[in-house]
């Protein structure tokens, strides 16, 4: 489903989704198509669900005109030496 369609179906809501089609430009992921898993009741539920998101799942609010997310690398482990 296109992001514009999601915004029409679920105005002004947080949505739990899975990335179906995206591309990377300048260190940012631009998401074009998503699979809606479910709308979320409020920001509190969105925060709780965000902690459990893995793989291609993420949360976004439909007030956003586009889904663009920066790519963040995982921090290195500190204090481990062999």
mmCIF file of the N, C-alpha and C atoms, coordinates in Angstrom:
data_MODEL
# 
_entry.id   MODEL 
# 
loop_
_atom_site.group_PDB 
_atom_site.id 
_atom_site.type_symbol 
_atom_site.label_atom_id 
_atom_site.label_alt_id 
_atom_site.label_comp_id 
_atom_site.label_asym_id 
_atom_site.label_entity_id 
_atom_site.label_seq_id 
_atom_site.pdbx_PDB_ins_code 
_atom_site.Cartn_x 
_atom_site.Cartn_y 
_atom_site.Cartn_z 
_atom_site.occupancy 
_atom_site.B_iso_or_equiv 
_atom_site.pdbx_formal_charge 
_atom_site.auth_seq_id 
_atom_site.auth_comp_id 
_atom_site.auth_asym_id 
_atom_site.auth_atom_id 
_atom_site.pdbx_PDB_model_num 
ATOM 1   N N  . UNK A 1 1  ? 0.843  -1.154 0.000  1.00 0.00 ? 1  UNK A N  1 
ATOM 2   C CA . UNK A 1 1  ? 0.000  0.000  0.000  1.00 0.00 ? 1  UNK A CA 1 
ATOM 3   C C  . UNK A 1 1  ? 0.902  1.234  0.000  1.00 0.00 ? 1  UNK A C  1 
ATOM 4   N N  . UNK A 1 2  ? 0.545  2.227  -0.769 1.00 0.00 ? 2  UNK A N  1 
ATOM 5   C CA . UNK A 1 2  ? 1.307  3.468  -0.814 1.00 0.00 ? 2  UNK A CA 1 
ATOM 6   C C  . UNK A 1 2  ? 1.056  4.288  0.444  1.00 0.00 ? 2  UNK A C  1 
ATOM 7   N N  . UNK A 1 3  ? 2.040  5.092  0.850  1.00 0.00 ? 3  UNK A N  1 
ATOM 8   C CA . UNK A 1 3  ? 1.917  5.909  2.037  1.00 0.00 ? 3  UNK A CA 1 
ATOM 9   C C  . UNK A 1 3  ? 0.757  6.898  1.919  1.00 0.00 ? 3  UNK A C  1 
ATOM 10  N N  . UNK A 1 4  ? 0.521  7.431  0.741  1.00 0.00 ? 4  UNK A N  1 
ATOM 11  C CA . UNK A 1 4  ? -0.600 8.367  0.547  1.00 0.00 ? 4  UNK A CA 1 
ATOM 12  C C  . UNK A 1 4  ? -1.937 7.679  0.832  1.00 0.00 ? 4  UNK A C  1 
ATOM 13  N N  . UNK A 1 5  ? -2.058 6.400  0.492  1.00 0.00 ? 5  UNK A N  1 
ATOM 14  C CA . UNK A 1 5  ? -3.291 5.654  0.778  1.00 0.00 ? 5  UNK A CA 1 
ATOM 15  C C  . UNK A 1 5  ? -3.452 5.412  2.278  1.00 0.00 ? 5  UNK A C  1 
ATOM 16  N N  . UNK A 1 6  ? -2.352 5.116  2.949  1.00 0.00 ? 6  UNK A N  1 
ATOM 17  C CA . UNK A 1 6  ? -2.389 4.900  4.398  1.00 0.00 ? 6  UNK A CA 1 
ATOM 18  C C  . UNK A 1 6  ? -2.839 6.185  5.089  1.00 0.00 ? 6  UNK A C  1 
ATOM 19  N N  . UNK A 1 7  ? -2.319 7.317  4.644  1.00 0.00 ? 7  UNK A N  1 
ATOM 20  C CA . UNK A 1 7  ? -2.677 8.606  5.240  1.00 0.00 ? 7  UNK A CA 1 
ATOM 21  C C  . UNK A 1 7  ? -4.163 8.916  5.073  1.00 0.00 ? 7  UNK A C  1 
ATOM 22  N N  . UNK A 1 8  ? -4.741 8.511  3.948  1.00 0.00 ? 8  UNK A N  1 
ATOM 23  C CA . UNK A 1 8  ? -6.174 8.739  3.724  1.00 0.00 ? 8  UNK A CA 1 
ATOM 24  C C  . UNK A 1 8  ? -7.030 7.824  4.599  1.00 0.00 ? 8  UNK A C  1 
ATOM 25  N N  . UNK A 1 9  ? -6.614 6.575  4.732  1.00 0.00 ? 9  UNK A N  1 
ATOM 26  C CA . UNK A 1 9  ? -7.391 5.607  5.517  1.00 0.00 ? 9  UNK A CA 1 
ATOM 27  C C  . UNK A 1 9  ? -7.296 5.832  7.031  1.00 0.00 ? 9  UNK A C  1 
ATOM 28  N N  . UNK A 1 10 ? -6.136 6.307  7.495  1.00 0.00 ? 10 UNK A N  1 
ATOM 29  C CA . UNK A 1 10 ? -5.894 6.465  8.933  1.00 0.00 ? 10 UNK A CA 1 
ATOM 30  C C  . UNK A 1 10 ? -5.400 7.881  9.240  1.00 0.00 ? 10 UNK A C  1 
ATOM 31  N N  . UNK A 1 11 ? -6.242 8.894  9.102  1.00 0.00 ? 11 UNK A N  1 
ATOM 32  C CA . UNK A 1 11 ? -5.774 10.264 9.344  1.00 0.00 ? 11 UNK A CA 1 
ATOM 33  C C  . UNK A 1 11 ? -5.408 10.502 10.811 1.00 0.00 ? 11 UNK A C  1 
ATOM 34  N N  . UNK A 1 12 ? -4.296 11.208 11.013 1.00 0.00 ? 12 UNK A N  1 
ATOM 35  C CA . UNK A 1 12 ? -3.850 11.658 12.327 1.00 0.00 ? 12 UNK A CA 1 
ATOM 36  C C  . UNK A 1 12 ? -3.705 10.508 13.338 1.00 0.00 ? 12 UNK A C  1 
ATOM 37  N N  . UNK A 1 13 ? -3.024 9.425  12.921 1.00 0.00 ? 13 UNK A N  1 
ATOM 38  C CA . UNK A 1 13 ? -2.816 8.275  13.797 1.00 0.00 ? 13 UNK A CA 1 
ATOM 39  C C  . UNK A 1 13 ? -1.404 7.739  13.651 1.00 0.00 ? 13 UNK A C  1 
ATOM 40  N N  . UNK A 1 14 ? -0.932 7.084  14.712 1.00 0.00 ? 14 UNK A N  1 
ATOM 41  C CA . UNK A 1 14 ? 0.301  6.313  14.635 1.00 0.00 ? 14 UNK A CA 1 
ATOM 42  C C  . UNK A 1 14 ? -0.053 4.958  14.029 1.00 0.00 ? 14 UNK A C  1 
ATOM 43  N N  . UNK A 1 15 ? 0.799  4.458  13.128 1.00 0.00 ? 15 UNK A N  1 
ATOM 44  C CA . UNK A 1 15 ? 0.546  3.194  12.444 1.00 0.00 ? 15 UNK A CA 1 
ATOM 45  C C  . UNK A 1 15 ? 1.771  2.296  12.572 1.00 0.00 ? 15 UNK A C  1 
ATOM 46  N N  . UNK A 1 16 ? 1.546  1.042  12.941 1.00 0.00 ? 16 UNK A N  1 
ATOM 47  C CA . UNK A 1 16 ? 2.590  0.027  12.947 1.00 0.00 ? 16 UNK A CA 1 
ATOM 48  C C  . UNK A 1 16 ? 2.594  -0.601 11.557 1.00 0.00 ? 16 UNK A C  1 
ATOM 49  N N  . UNK A 1 17 ? 3.758  -0.573 10.892 1.00 0.00 ? 17 UNK A N  1 
ATOM 50  C CA . UNK A 1 17 ? 3.846  -1.017 9.498  1.00 0.00 ? 17 UNK A CA 1 
ATOM 51  C C  . UNK A 1 17 ? 5.086  -1.859 9.258  1.00 0.00 ? 17 UNK A C  1 
ATOM 52  N N  . UNK A 1 18 ? 5.112  -2.460 8.072  1.00 0.00 ? 18 UNK A N  1 
ATOM 53  C CA . UNK A 1 18 ? 6.290  -3.171 7.605  1.00 0.00 ? 18 UNK A CA 1 
ATOM 54  C C  . UNK A 1 18 ? 6.684  -2.597 6.255  1.00 0.00 ? 18 UNK A C  1 
ATOM 55  N N  . UNK A 1 19 ? 7.966  -2.368 6.084  1.00 0.00 ? 19 UNK A N  1 
ATOM 56  C CA . UNK A 1 19 ? 8.508  -1.825 4.833  1.00 0.00 ? 19 UNK A CA 1 
ATOM 57  C C  . UNK A 1 19 ? 8.428  -2.878 3.739  1.00 0.00 ? 19 UNK A C  1 
ATOM 58  N N  . UNK A 1 20 ? 7.786  -2.535 2.636  1.00 0.00 ? 20 UNK A N  1 
ATOM 59  C CA . UNK A 1 20 ? 7.676  -3.434 1.487  1.00 0.00 ? 20 UNK A CA 1 
ATOM 60  C C  . UNK A 1 20 ? 8.626  -2.991 0.372  1.00 0.00 ? 20 UNK A C  1 
ATOM 61  N N  . UNK A 1 21 ? 8.662  -1.674 0.123  1.00 0.00 ? 21 UNK A N  1 
ATOM 62  C CA . UNK A 1 21 ? 9.512  -1.149 -0.949 1.00 0.00 ? 21 UNK A CA 1 
ATOM 63  C C  . UNK A 1 21 ? 10.117 0.175  -0.488 1.00 0.00 ? 21 UNK A C  1 
ATOM 64  N N  . UNK A 1 22 ? 11.454 0.245  -0.534 1.00 0.00 ? 22 UNK A N  1 
ATOM 65  C CA . UNK A 1 22 ? 12.141 1.470  -0.119 1.00 0.00 ? 22 UNK A CA 1 
ATOM 66  C C  . UNK A 1 22 ? 13.467 1.584  -0.867 1.00 0.00 ? 22 UNK A C  1 
ATOM 67  N N  . UNK A 1 23 ? 14.084 2.743  -0.744 1.00 0.00 ? 23 UNK A N  1 
ATOM 68  C CA . UNK A 1 23 ? 15.398 2.967  -1.341 1.00 0.00 ? 23 UNK A CA 1 
ATOM 69  C C  . UNK A 1 23 ? 16.189 3.897  -0.424 1.00 0.00 ? 23 UNK A C  1 
ATOM 70  N N  . UNK A 1 24 ? 17.514 3.900  -0.589 1.00 0.00 ? 24 UNK A N  1 
ATOM 71  C CA . UNK A 1 24 ? 18.401 4.695  0.249  1.00 0.00 ? 24 UNK A CA 1 
ATOM 72  C C  . UNK A 1 24 ? 19.054 5.790  -0.582 1.00 0.00 ? 24 UNK A C  1 
ATOM 73  N N  . UNK A 1 25 ? 19.015 7.020  -0.055 1.00 0.00 ? 25 UNK A N  1 
ATOM 74  C CA . UNK A 1 25 ? 19.692 8.158  -0.674 1.00 0.00 ? 25 UNK A CA 1 
ATOM 75  C C  . UNK A 1 25 ? 20.334 8.977  0.441  1.00 0.00 ? 25 UNK A C  1 
ATOM 76  N N  . UNK A 1 26 ? 21.622 9.245  0.311  1.00 0.00 ? 26 UNK A N  1 
ATOM 77  C CA . UNK A 1 26 ? 22.355 10.081 1.271  1.00 0.00 ? 26 UNK A CA 1 
ATOM 78  C C  . UNK A 1 26 ? 22.156 9.651  2.719  1.00 0.00 ? 26 UNK A C  1 
ATOM 79  N N  . UNK A 1 27 ? 22.230 8.363  2.983  1.00 0.00 ? 27 UNK A N  1 
ATOM 80  C CA . UNK A 1 27 ? 22.144 7.866  4.343  1.00 0.00 ? 27 UNK A CA 1 
ATOM 81  C C  . UNK A 1 27 ? 20.751 7.891  4.949  1.00 0.00 ? 27 UNK A C  1 
ATOM 82  N N  . UNK A 1 28 ? 19.731 8.026  4.100  1.00 0.00 ? 28 UNK A N  1 
ATOM 83  C CA . UNK A 1 28 ? 18.347 8.025  4.580  1.00 0.00 ? 28 UNK A CA 1 
ATOM 84  C C  . UNK A 1 28 ? 17.520 7.020  3.799  1.00 0.00 ? 28 UNK A C  1 
ATOM 85  N N  . UNK A 1 29 ? 16.636 6.317  4.504  1.00 0.00 ? 29 UNK A N  1 
ATOM 86  C CA . UNK A 1 29 ? 15.734 5.360  3.870  1.00 0.00 ? 29 UNK A CA 1 
ATOM 87  C C  . UNK A 1 29 ? 14.451 6.098  3.496  1.00 0.00 ? 29 UNK A C  1 
ATOM 88  N N  . UNK A 1 30 ? 14.067 6.008  2.233  1.00 0.00 ? 30 UNK A N  1 
ATOM 89  C CA . UNK A 1 30 ? 12.821 6.593  1.731  1.00 0.00 ? 30 UNK A CA 1 
ATOM 90  C C  . UNK A 1 30 ? 11.864 5.434  1.462  1.00 0.00 ? 30 UNK A C  1 
ATOM 91  N N  . UNK A 1 31 ? 10.793 5.355  2.225  1.00 0.00 ? 31 UNK A N  1 
ATOM 92  C CA . UNK A 1 31 ? 9.845  4.249  2.116  1.00 0.00 ? 31 UNK A CA 1 
ATOM 93  C C  . UNK A 1 31 ? 8.725  4.632  1.152  1.00 0.00 ? 31 UNK A C  1 
ATOM 94  N N  . UNK A 1 32 ? 8.481  3.766  0.172  1.00 0.00 ? 32 UNK A N  1 
ATOM 95  C CA . UNK A 1 32 ? 7.430  4.016  -0.820 1.00 0.00 ? 32 UNK A CA 1 
ATOM 96  C C  . UNK A 1 32 ? 6.176  3.189  -0.547 1.00 0.00 ? 32 UNK A C  1 
ATOM 97  N N  . UNK A 1 33 ? 6.353  1.898  -0.260 1.00 0.00 ? 33 UNK A N  1 
ATOM 98  C CA . UNK A 1 33 ? 5.203  1.015  -0.035 1.00 0.00 ? 33 UNK A CA 1 
ATOM 99  C C  . UNK A 1 33 ? 5.339  0.327  1.318  1.00 0.00 ? 33 UNK A C  1 
ATOM 100 N N  . UNK A 1 34 ? 4.197  0.180  1.989  1.00 0.00 ? 34 UNK A N  1 
ATOM 101 C CA . UNK A 1 34 ? 4.169  -0.456 3.307  1.00 0.00 ? 34 UNK A CA 1 
ATOM 102 C C  . UNK A 1 34 ? 3.025  -1.452 3.395  1.00 0.00 ? 34 UNK A C  1 
ATOM 103 N N  . UNK A 1 35 ? 3.137  -2.337 4.366  1.00 0.00 ? 35 UNK A N  1 
ATOM 104 C CA . UNK A 1 35 ? 2.033  -3.222 4.738  1.00 0.00 ? 35 UNK A CA 1 
ATOM 105 C C  . UNK A 1 35 ? 1.593  -2.764 6.130  1.00 0.00 ? 35 UNK A C  1 
ATOM 106 N N  . UNK A 1 36 ? 0.355  -2.334 6.247  1.00 0.00 ? 36 UNK A N  1 
ATOM 107 C CA . UNK A 1 36 ? -0.158 -1.876 7.535  1.00 0.00 ? 36 UNK A CA 1 
ATOM 108 C C  . UNK A 1 36 ? -0.416 -3.092 8.421  1.00 0.00 ? 36 UNK A C  1 
ATOM 109 N N  . UNK A 1 37 ? 0.167  -3.084 9.609  1.00 0.00 ? 37 UNK A N  1 
ATOM 110 C CA . UNK A 1 37 ? -0.082 -4.147 10.577 1.00 0.00 ? 37 UNK A CA 1 
ATOM 111 C C  . UNK A 1 37 ? -1.296 -3.771 11.413 1.00 0.00 ? 37 UNK A C  1 
ATOM 112 N N  . UNK A 1 38 ? -1.263 -2.537 11.975 1.00 0.00 ? 38 UNK A N  1 
ATOM 113 C CA . UNK A 1 38 ? -2.436 -2.048 12.699 1.00 0.00 ? 38 UNK A CA 1 
ATOM 114 C C  . UNK A 1 38 ? -2.228 -0.603 13.128 1.00 0.00 ? 38 UNK A C  1 
ATOM 115 N N  . UNK A 1 39 ? -3.324 0.147  13.257 1.00 0.00 ? 39 UNK A N  1 
ATOM 116 C CA . UNK A 1 39 ? -3.213 1.497  13.822 1.00 0.00 ? 39 UNK A CA 1 
ATOM 117 C C  . UNK A 1 39 ? -3.034 1.393  15.339 1.00 0.00 ? 39 UNK A C  1 
ATOM 118 N N  . UNK A 1 40 ? -2.395 2.396  15.918 1.00 0.00 ? 40 UNK A N  1 
ATOM 119 C CA . UNK A 1 40 ? -2.140 2.416  17.358 1.00 0.00 ? 40 UNK A CA 1 
ATOM 120 C C  . UNK A 1 40 ? -3.000 3.496  18.010 1.00 0.00 ? 40 UNK A C  1 
ATOM 121 N N  . UNK A 1 41 ? -3.398 3.252  19.237 1.00 0.00 ? 41 UNK A N  1 
ATOM 122 C CA . UNK A 1 41 ? -4.355 4.125  19.927 1.00 0.00 ? 41 UNK A CA 1 
ATOM 123 C C  . UNK A 1 41 ? -3.809 5.520  20.204 1.00 0.00 ? 41 UNK A C  1 
ATOM 124 N N  . UNK A 1 42 ? -2.544 5.593  20.648 1.00 0.00 ? 42 UNK A N  1 
ATOM 125 C CA . UNK A 1 42 ? -1.987 6.897  21.018 1.00 0.00 ? 42 UNK A CA 1 
ATOM 126 C C  . UNK A 1 42 ? -0.462 6.811  21.068 1.00 0.00 ? 42 UNK A C  1 
ATOM 127 N N  . UNK A 1 43 ? 0.159  7.916  21.472 1.00 0.00 ? 43 UNK A N  1 
ATOM 128 C CA . UNK A 1 43 ? 1.614  7.974  21.544 1.00 0.00 ? 43 UNK A CA 1 
ATOM 129 C C  . UNK A 1 43 ? 2.217  7.021  22.552 1.00 0.00 ? 43 UNK A C  1 
ATOM 130 N N  . UNK A 1 44 ? 1.494  6.764  23.637 1.00 0.00 ? 44 UNK A N  1 
ATOM 131 C CA . UNK A 1 44 ? 1.990  5.831  24.648 1.00 0.00 ? 44 UNK A CA 1 
ATOM 132 C C  . UNK A 1 44 ? 2.092  4.422  24.088 1.00 0.00 ? 44 UNK A C  1 
ATOM 133 N N  . UNK A 1 45 ? 1.057  3.995  23.385 1.00 0.00 ? 45 UNK A N  1 
ATOM 134 C CA . UNK A 1 45 ? 1.090  2.670  22.762 1.00 0.00 ? 45 UNK A CA 1 
ATOM 135 C C  . UNK A 1 45 ? 2.154  2.618  21.673 1.00 0.00 ? 45 UNK A C  1 
ATOM 136 N N  . UNK A 1 46 ? 2.313  3.714  20.923 1.00 0.00 ? 46 UNK A N  1 
ATOM 137 C CA . UNK A 1 46 ? 3.326  3.764  19.864 1.00 0.00 ? 46 UNK A CA 1 
ATOM 138 C C  . UNK A 1 46 ? 4.726  3.610  20.448 1.00 0.00 ? 46 UNK A C  1 
ATOM 139 N N  . UNK A 1 47 ? 4.981  4.251  21.578 1.00 0.00 ? 47 UNK A N  1 
ATOM 140 C CA . UNK A 1 47 ? 6.285  4.140  22.231 1.00 0.00 ? 47 UNK A CA 1 
ATOM 141 C C  . UNK A 1 47 ? 6.542  2.721  22.708 1.00 0.00 ? 47 UNK A C  1 
ATOM 142 N N  . UNK A 1 48 ? 5.528  2.100  23.292 1.00 0.00 ? 48 UNK A N  1 
ATOM 143 C CA . UNK A 1 48 ? 5.658  0.714  23.756 1.00 0.00 ? 48 UNK A CA 1 
ATOM 144 C C  . UNK A 1 48 ? 5.957  -0.220 22.585 1.00 0.00 ? 48 UNK A C  1 
ATOM 145 N N  . UNK A 1 49 ? 5.217  -0.064 21.494 1.00 0.00 ? 49 UNK A N  1 
ATOM 146 C CA . UNK A 1 49 ? 5.404  -0.924 20.317 1.00 0.00 ? 49 UNK A CA 1 
ATOM 147 C C  . UNK A 1 49 ? 6.751  -0.682 19.648 1.00 0.00 ? 49 UNK A C  1 
ATOM 148 N N  . UNK A 1 50 ? 7.221  0.558  19.679 1.00 0.00 ? 50 UNK A N  1 
ATOM 149 C CA . UNK A 1 50 ? 8.485  0.902  19.029 1.00 0.00 ? 50 UNK A CA 1 
ATOM 150 C C  . UNK A 1 50 ? 9.651  0.121  19.616 1.00 0.00 ? 50 UNK A C  1 
ATOM 151 N N  . UNK A 1 51 ? 9.610  -0.131 20.921 1.00 0.00 ? 51 UNK A N  1 
ATOM 152 C CA . UNK A 1 51 ? 10.673 -0.904 21.570 1.00 0.00 ? 51 UNK A CA 1 
ATOM 153 C C  . UNK A 1 51 ? 10.749 -2.325 21.036 1.00 0.00 ? 51 UNK A C  1 
ATOM 154 N N  . UNK A 1 52 ? 9.633  -2.857 20.550 1.00 0.00 ? 52 UNK A N  1 
ATOM 155 C CA . UNK A 1 52 ? 9.590  -4.243 20.085 1.00 0.00 ? 52 UNK A CA 1 
ATOM 156 C C  . UNK A 1 52 ? 9.750  -4.379 18.570 1.00 0.00 ? 52 UNK A C  1 
ATOM 157 N N  . UNK A 1 53 ? 9.875  -3.274 17.855 1.00 0.00 ? 53 UNK A N  1 
ATOM 158 C CA . UNK A 1 53 ? 9.991  -3.335 16.388 1.00 0.00 ? 53 UNK A CA 1 
ATOM 159 C C  . UNK A 1 53 ? 11.316 -3.969 15.986 1.00 0.00 ? 53 UNK A C  1 
ATOM 160 N N  . UNK A 1 54 ? 11.249 -4.915 15.057 1.00 0.00 ? 54 UNK A N  1 
ATOM 161 C CA . UNK A 1 54 ? 12.438 -5.590 14.535 1.00 0.00 ? 54 UNK A CA 1 
ATOM 162 C C  . UNK A 1 54 ? 12.303 -5.726 13.032 1.00 0.00 ? 54 UNK A C  1 
ATOM 163 N N  . UNK A 1 55 ? 13.409 -6.063 12.409 1.00 0.00 ? 55 UNK A N  1 
ATOM 164 C CA . UNK A 1 55 ? 13.471 -6.287 10.965 1.00 0.00 ? 55 UNK A CA 1 
ATOM 165 C C  . UNK A 1 55 ? 12.984 -5.046 10.228 1.00 0.00 ? 55 UNK A C  1 
ATOM 166 N N  . UNK A 1 56 ? 11.972 -5.179 9.390  1.00 0.00 ? 56 UNK A N  1 
ATOM 167 C CA . UNK A 1 56 ? 11.480 -4.066 8.583  1.00 0.00 ? 56 UNK A CA 1 
ATOM 168 C C  . UNK A 1 56 ? 10.248 -3.400 9.174  1.00 0.00 ? 56 UNK A C  1 
ATOM 169 N N  . UNK A 1 57 ? 9.950  -3.648 10.427 1.00 0.00 ? 57 UNK A N  1 
ATOM 170 C CA . UNK A 1 57 ? 8.773  -3.044 11.058 1.00 0.00 ? 57 UNK A CA 1 
ATOM 171 C C  . UNK A 1 57 ? 9.144  -1.714 11.692 1.00 0.00 ? 57 UNK A C  1 
ATOM 172 N N  . UNK A 1 58 ? 8.217  -0.768 11.610 1.00 0.00 ? 58 UNK A N  1 
ATOM 173 C CA . UNK A 1 58 ? 8.438  0.559  12.179 1.00 0.00 ? 58 UNK A CA 1 
ATOM 174 C C  . UNK A 1 58 ? 7.100  1.237  12.428 1.00 0.00 ? 58 UNK A C  1 
ATOM 175 N N  . UNK A 1 59 ? 7.158  2.384  13.084 1.00 0.00 ? 59 UNK A N  1 
ATOM 176 C CA . UNK A 1 59 ? 5.958  3.160  13.396 1.00 0.00 ? 59 UNK A CA 1 
ATOM 177 C C  . UNK A 1 59 ? 6.129  4.560  12.839 1.00 0.00 ? 59 UNK A C  1 
ATOM 178 N N  . UNK A 1 60 ? 5.063  5.098  12.272 1.00 0.00 ? 60 UNK A N  1 
ATOM 179 C CA . UNK A 1 60 ? 5.086  6.456  11.756 1.00 0.00 ? 60 UNK A CA 1 
ATOM 180 C C  . UNK A 1 60 ? 3.706  7.085  11.956 1.00 0.00 ? 60 UNK A C  1 
ATOM 181 N N  . UNK A 1 61 ? 3.682  8.393  12.112 1.00 0.00 ? 61 UNK A N  1 
ATOM 182 C CA . UNK A 1 61 ? 2.417  9.124  12.264 1.00 0.00 ? 61 UNK A CA 1 
ATOM 183 C C  . UNK A 1 61 ? 1.975  9.607  10.892 1.00 0.00 ? 61 UNK A C  1 
ATOM 184 N N  . UNK A 1 62 ? 0.686  9.518  10.620 1.00 0.00 ? 62 UNK A N  1 
ATOM 185 C CA . UNK A 1 62 ? 0.172  9.856  9.287  1.00 0.00 ? 62 UNK A CA 1 
ATOM 186 C C  . UNK A 1 62 ? 0.153  11.357 9.005  1.00 0.00 ? 62 UNK A C  1 
ATOM 187 N N  . UNK A 1 63 ? 0.576  12.179 9.942  1.00 0.00 ? 63 UNK A N  1 
ATOM 188 C CA . UNK A 1 63 ? 0.696  13.613 9.668  1.00 0.00 ? 63 UNK A CA 1 
ATOM 189 C C  . UNK A 1 63 ? 1.919  13.897 8.792  1.00 0.00 ? 63 UNK A C  1 
ATOM 190 N N  . UNK A 1 64 ? 2.826  12.937 8.699  1.00 0.00 ? 64 UNK A N  1 
ATOM 191 C CA . UNK A 1 64 ? 4.046  13.102 7.900  1.00 0.00 ? 64 UNK A CA 1 
ATOM 192 C C  . UNK A 1 64 ? 3.739  12.918 6.414  1.00 0.00 ? 64 UNK A C  1 
ATOM 193 N N  . UNK A 1 65 ? 4.165  13.855 5.554  1.00 0.00 ? 65 UNK A N  1 
ATOM 194 C CA . UNK A 1 65 ? 3.880  13.716 4.121  1.00 0.00 ? 65 UNK A CA 1 
ATOM 195 C C  . UNK A 1 65 ? 4.648  12.590 3.445  1.00 0.00 ? 65 UNK A C  1 
ATOM 196 N N  . UNK A 1 66 ? 5.829  12.242 3.992  1.00 0.00 ? 66 UNK A N  1 
ATOM 197 C CA . UNK A 1 66 ? 6.659  11.174 3.442  1.00 0.00 ? 66 UNK A CA 1 
ATOM 198 C C  . UNK A 1 66 ? 7.284  10.400 4.593  1.00 0.00 ? 66 UNK A C  1 
ATOM 199 N N  . UNK A 1 67 ? 7.717  9.183  4.307  1.00 0.00 ? 67 UNK A N  1 
ATOM 200 C CA . UNK A 1 67 ? 8.443  8.414  5.308  1.00 0.00 ? 67 UNK A CA 1 
ATOM 201 C C  . UNK A 1 67 ? 9.914  8.430  4.905  1.00 0.00 ? 67 UNK A C  1 
ATOM 202 N N  . UNK A 1 68 ? 10.693 9.200  5.645  1.00 0.00 ? 68 UNK A N  1 
ATOM 203 C CA . UNK A 1 68 ? 12.137 9.297  5.418  1.00 0.00 ? 68 UNK A CA 1 
ATOM 204 C C  . UNK A 1 68 ? 12.800 9.144  6.779  1.00 0.00 ? 68 UNK A C  1 
ATOM 205 N N  . UNK A 1 69 ? 13.666 8.121  6.903  1.00 0.00 ? 69 UNK A N  1 
ATOM 206 C CA . UNK A 1 69 ? 14.315 7.830  8.180  1.00 0.00 ? 69 UNK A CA 1 
ATOM 207 C C  . UNK A 1 69 ? 15.825 7.773  8.008  1.00 0.00 ? 69 UNK A C  1 
ATOM 208 N N  . UNK A 1 70 ? 16.578 8.394  8.925  1.00 0.00 ? 70 UNK A N  1 
ATOM 209 C CA . UNK A 1 70 ? 18.042 8.293  8.839  1.00 0.00 ? 70 UNK A CA 1 
ATOM 210 C C  . UNK A 1 70 ? 18.500 6.877  9.188  1.00 0.00 ? 70 UNK A C  1 
ATOM 211 N N  . UNK A 1 71 ? 19.568 6.454  8.551  1.00 0.00 ? 71 UNK A N  1 
ATOM 212 C CA . UNK A 1 71 ? 20.157 5.155  8.866  1.00 0.00 ? 71 UNK A CA 1 
ATOM 213 C C  . UNK A 1 71 ? 21.123 5.375  10.018 1.00 0.00 ? 71 UNK A C  1 
ATOM 214 N N  . UNK A 1 72 ? 20.916 4.630  11.085 1.00 0.00 ? 72 UNK A N  1 
ATOM 215 C CA . UNK A 1 72 ? 21.781 4.748  12.256 1.00 0.00 ? 72 UNK A CA 1 
ATOM 216 C C  . UNK A 1 72 ? 22.540 3.446  12.438 1.00 0.00 ? 72 UNK A C  1 
ATOM 217 N N  . UNK A 1 73 ? 23.853 3.572  12.578 1.00 0.00 ? 73 UNK A N  1 
ATOM 218 C CA . UNK A 1 73 ? 24.656 2.374  12.795 1.00 0.00 ? 73 UNK A CA 1 
ATOM 219 C C  . UNK A 1 73 ? 24.588 1.989  14.267 1.00 0.00 ? 73 UNK A C  1 
ATOM 220 N N  . UNK A 1 74 ? 24.781 0.724  14.523 1.00 0.00 ? 74 UNK A N  1 
ATOM 221 C CA . UNK A 1 74 ? 24.785 0.244  15.904 1.00 0.00 ? 74 UNK A CA 1 
ATOM 222 C C  . UNK A 1 74 ? 26.088 0.670  16.565 1.00 0.00 ? 74 UNK A C  1 
ATOM 223 N N  . UNK A 1 75 ? 26.022 1.068  17.830 1.00 0.00 ? 75 UNK A N  1 
ATOM 224 C CA . UNK A 1 75 ? 27.264 1.484  18.501 1.00 0.00 ? 75 UNK A CA 1 
ATOM 225 C C  . UNK A 1 75 ? 28.197 0.299  18.715 1.00 0.00 ? 75 UNK A C  1 
ATOM 226 N N  . UNK A 1 76 ? 29.484 0.583  18.735 1.00 0.00 ? 76 UNK A N  1 
ATOM 227 C CA . UNK A 1 76 ? 30.473 -0.453 19.005 1.00 0.00 ? 76 UNK A CA 1 
ATOM 228 C C  . UNK A 1 76 ? 30.427 -0.837 20.477 1.00 0.00 ? 76 UNK A C  1 
ATOM 229 N N  . UNK A 1 77 ? 30.813 -2.064 20.756 1.00 0.00 ? 77 UNK A N  1 
ATOM 230 C CA . UNK A 1 77 ? 30.920 -2.496 22.139 1.00 0.00 ? 77 UNK A CA 1 
ATOM 231 C C  . UNK A 1 77 ? 32.179 -1.890 22.739 1.00 0.00 ? 77 UNK A C  1 
ATOM 232 N N  . UNK A 1 78 ? 32.046 -1.268 23.899 1.00 0.00 ? 78 UNK A N  1 
ATOM 233 C CA . UNK A 1 78 ? 33.190 -0.642 24.551 1.00 0.00 ? 78 UNK A CA 1 
ATOM 234 C C  . UNK A 1 78 ? 33.669 -1.507 25.708 1.00 0.00 ? 78 UNK A C  1 
ATOM 235 N N  . UNK A 1 79 ? 34.957 -1.456 25.953 1.00 0.00 ? 79 UNK A N  1 
ATOM 236 C CA . UNK A 1 79 ? 35.516 -2.130 27.104 1.00 0.00 ? 79 UNK A CA 1 
ATOM 237 C C  . UNK A 1 79 ? 35.835 -3.594 26.868 1.00 0.00 ? 79 UNK A C  1 
ATOM 238 N N  . UNK A 1 80 ? 35.707 -4.080 25.650 1.00 0.00 ? 80 UNK A N  1 
ATOM 239 C CA . UNK A 1 80 ? 36.008 -5.480 25.358 1.00 0.00 ? 80 UNK A CA 1 
ATOM 240 C C  . UNK A 1 80 ? 37.326 -5.535 24.595 1.00 0.00 ? 80 UNK A C  1 
ATOM 241 N N  . UNK A 1 81 ? 38.329 -6.137 25.211 1.00 0.00 ? 81 UNK A N  1 
ATOM 242 C CA . UNK A 1 81 ? 39.643 -6.273 24.563 1.00 0.00 ? 81 UNK A CA 1 
ATOM 243 C C  . UNK A 1 81 ? 40.107 -7.709 24.708 1.00 0.00 ? 81 UNK A C  1 
ATOM 244 N N  . UNK A 1 82 ? 40.795 -8.221 23.688 1.00 0.00 ? 82 UNK A N  1 
ATOM 245 C CA . UNK A 1 82 ? 41.377 -9.562 23.759 1.00 0.00 ? 82 UNK A CA 1 
ATOM 246 C C  . UNK A 1 82 ? 42.864 -9.475 23.796 1.00 0.00 ? 82 UNK A C  1 
# 
